[in-house]
């Protein structure tokens, strides 16, 4: 088992870090739609799309390497939703419409979001009614994958956001992420809108959501890595009692504990990716373990950072609060700790 980052992935991370430092510092809260075109020139939206559709034909490991850098920069855009989860779901679907959308996603011409959670979308013959909550980046998305409850069971629909009857209402978010409630009022649907067979939505969506959870784990590891770097920088220059606070063992131990948490979260994520890629029977449990541990570990890193930095870590002028909020939000997205611990328990026969 080789979990080391490949030279190509190292180059991807280096170029991403240079671009994000120049164009998207953490203090720039919120996503600018025009930036997506610029990102598309770097090939990021098409990373998981096959070359025949205009993508790079990269692997999930390549995507995780990039997402680590996005987490390190506290990048708030729709990359995970559109370029990871929606892209994988569309890649598993059959039909010309899904292929056409993948080609447009690779070029950065369209953005696809997901409406899967906390809703009551009812799929009836020829129309869709109800709502879905916590839909990310609906204000910039051109398409949406909707989970609807139909006569045959849960079914997935691919709809353009400008379809008549779809309305997006913004929700409050502590992180600055753009979350929406989507309301569907007699939205006309056709057979070609279905992704996969009726009633078989989760067979199509589960693998994509699983990789989405892994991407969130990588994002949290990247964010925690940057928080640790901020702590070390502060400990070297903050002088108290005539010497840097980093000279005190209590600060050194706190930084060492944070380093352990960051590396453990990172390698659990990469081990889970390896198990997914090689078809291991315990891959689902590994993804769940990486997600729940990564969330708890990254939150520990953020909390220690506030203790190390003192008052400055609580001021809005310092980026620490942005990383802390992003880690907290990512720990809840794609399944919270309770859900993933249940998955681990089932895998070892404790359910």
Secondary structure, 3 states (H helix, E strand, C coil): CCCCCCHHHHHHHHHHHHHHHHHCCCCCCCCCHHHHHHHHHCCCCCCCCCHHHCCCCCCHHHHHHHHHHHHHCCCCCCHHHHHHHHHHHHHHCCCHHHHHHHHHHHCCCCCEEEECECCCCEEECCEEEEEEEEEECCCCCCEEEEEEEECCEEEEEEEECCCCCEEEEEECCCCCCCEEEEEEEEEECCHHHEECCCCCHHHHHHHHHHHHHHHHHHHHHHHHHHHHHHHHHHHHHCEECCEEHHHCHHHHHHHHHHHHHHHHHHHHHHHHHHHHHCCCCCHHHHHHHHHHHHHHHHHHHHHHHHHHHHHHHHCCCCCHHHHHHHHHHHHHCCCCHHHHHHHHHHHCCCC
